[in-house]
């Protein structure tokens, strides 16, 4: 069994300066104009698994196309109400509740971080107190519309900033999620 105590649960987001994680029609191509796997290599090196929602998975799959390089951040898990009819051998589809999904993916991370991607899954994890950190790449673009960083109704979550780094035009902000007593 993996030691899950060393890895953290980290919400990982790229965001426009005006607070959007995806543009209109869930467009995310603007992210890759500024952010690549080599922008902050230490983040990828610390990642052992990834948990995303079905919508984020579908957007990523559409953007990557059939000739995309494989993801190198460990095991991939997709939390969904309905797995696709045609399985994806690179992904494990989970139909359980979010707590079980986080535990499953965290165990597979092998002591490294579990990255949470996608607005809905991240909000569910934050609401249930499952997140240790939030990592935000602020990109130099204003989108004007799209998917907000956090959905309406999330509620207040207190954060403690602990790091910020600059790589070219990208600013990385890191926050600890303060647990409620």
Helices and strands as residue ranges (DSSP letters): E 9-16, E 20-22, G 24-26, G 29-33, H 41-46, E 47-53, H 54-64, E 75-79, E 91-94, H 98-108, E 113-117, H 119-127, E 133-139, E 147-148, E 159-167, E 170-177
